[in-house]
Amino acid sequence: MHKDNTIIICRCEEVTYSTLQETAKLHQCSARELKLRTRAGMGFCGGRTCRPILDRVIEDVIPNTTADAIPLKYQPPVRAVTFGTVGGSND
């Protein structure tokens, strides 16, 4: 199977597959450390689009690691809104 190492995995932070692989191999890091070192999963989507690939990179680099052993959580974006914004204002 051909892997394109220049493909962007984390669109929010523009992190490539090769960056994730190189960082994981160099530092033998956990998913959390990989996230902190590369910023993958720290963008606007909170890792909802790149999380499965982050898990897979760690599984490939660190032997005997399973997806359930990777303590990386999803962080949905949260923005404070007023009731007027949600329900309209009474002018």
N, C-alpha and C positions, 0 to 999 in steps of 0.2 A: 504494500500500500504506500503510495506517495504522499508525503506530508509537506505542505508548503509552509516553511518556517517564517515567511514574512506576513502571513495572514494575521490580521488583528483579532485578538480574542476578546479583549475588553475594549469595547467601542467607546465607552465613556472616558477612559483614561488612555486610550490608544496604546495598549500593551500588546506586543506581538507574541506569537507562540514560541518563537526562538528565545525571546527575553525570559519567558516563564521557564522554559526548559533549562536554559543556561544558569539562571539564578537558583533553581531548585537543585541542580547538580552541583554547583559550586558550593552552596551553603548547606546542602542536605537538610533543608528546612521544612517545617510543618506548613500546612496550608495557611495558617494565620501569619507566619513569618513571611511566606511567599507574598501574601497580600500586602503586608507592610513594606516589604522591600521593593515591590513593583507597582503598588497602588492598584493592581487589578482587583476589581470587586469593590472599589471604594468610590466609584463614580455615582452619578445621579440614580442609576437603576438599583444600586445597592447589591450588585452581584447576581441579580436574577438571570442575566443572560450568559455570564461567563463562569458562574460557579461550577457547573458540571465539568467544564474543561479544566478548571483549576484543580478539582478533585482528581481528575484523570492524570494530570501531569504529576501530581504527588504520588499517585499509585504507581506510575511508571518508573519514577526516579527512586523512590524509597521502597525496597522490597517488603513484602508482607504487610502492606498498609491497605486497609479496606476503606471504602467510602464512609462506613458508619464510624470509623475511628478518626475521622478528620473533623476536628471541632471548629468548623467555619460556618457561621450562621448567615442567614439572609437578613438584610437590613432594608426594609422598605422605606422609600422616601416619605418623610413626614413634613408637612407644611402647616403652620397654624393658619386657620381661616376663621373669619368672624361669622356669626349667624346671618348677618346681612348678606355676606357673600354667598352663602349656601342657599338661603331662602329668599333672597331679594330684599331690597330695602323699602321701607315705608316712608316715602318722601312726602 
